[in-house]
Amino acid sequence: MNESLLVRACRGEQTERPPVWFMRQAGRSLPEYRKVREGVPMLESCRRPEMVVEITMQPVRRYGVDAAIFFSDIVVPLRAAGIDVEIESGVGPVVAEPVRGRADLDRLPPLEPGAVSFVTESVRGLVEELAGTPLIGFAGAPFTLASYLVEGGPSRHYERTKALMHSQPDVWHDLLGRVARITATFLRVQIDAGASVVQLFDSWAGALSKAEYERFVLPHSAAVLAEVNDVPRIHFGVGTSEFLPLMAQAGADVVGVDWRIPLDEAARRVPGVPLQGNLDPALLLADWPVIEAEVDRIVTEGRAAEGHIFNLGHGVLPSTDPDVLARVVERIRAMAG
């Protein structure tokens, strides 16, 4: 795997073309995914190794992407650790007893590797099935997971989260320390089973100021990434353009960039760091000439970085036409040589 296009780009090597994969490449945009998931709750599907292997492989077969991303959900390790969390249709993750103070921290036990033995089985099955295509391990970052635990579910303003971090910083850091250990264990299980790269998703970090991120989040993301430094580490956040250098400082080998900033500007902000990104997923619904021009622009701007992995600036939208993604992969593959 060390000579795969993805791993070489993660190391900062100039590759013959950018490797390409898509966040949420396996999911609701694929009819084969909807068929296999029919009647099976999300968290249950993540616990069935045969289903995980099938879902993870679907976009690899359909698109010929340069990497598979482990099919899971960010709350899987929380659930496995014993936290009462469910994914409600049309809502998202909902926590039965939110964290509101120090007394609530006792409900966050460590994650024992044996509690996610289904992950080990799934990853081993995938490595065999992928036969040389690298597998990217997956986990939600401590801030994003903690925001669900504090808010009790999805939030627009993160008011309870911000109130806790500023009013009770000792409780906040204890909370994130516990979540970081759960996250690191979850990633370590995937690496030990055969994942070649890992990606830490901080989906909601863009709700913070730069100062808040540095004080309240950076140390805990760094703690996770330090525990998995034997494989390339991609760190991605949404709305985090203003603190990309801090995300790199956390220990990322590759910084994921959303669509809000051009890659050449991102390269200026984090010199010497490979970048991943950053086509706006909404533009996949535009006419092909628009998409093609955007793909070409992003590849050109990505050459300013130490290395470039082509991806979206966030996940594939459910309304995306799979044939369009296939054309994007074809376009990038045609750039080789």
Secondary structure by P-SEA (a helix, b strand, c coil): ccccaaaaaaacccccccccccccccccccaaaaaaaccccaaaaaacaaaaaaaaacccccccccccccccccaaaaaaaccccccccccccccccccccccccccccccccccaaaaaaaaaaaaaaacccbbbbbbbcaaaaaaaaaaccccccaaaaaaaaaacaaaaaaaaaaaaaaaaaaaaaaaaacccbbbbbccccccccaaaaacccaaaaaaaaaaccccbbbbbbccccccaaaaaaccccbbbbcccccaaaaaaacccbbbbbccccccccccaaaaaaaaaaaaaaaccccbbbbbccccccccccaaaaaaaaaaaaaccc
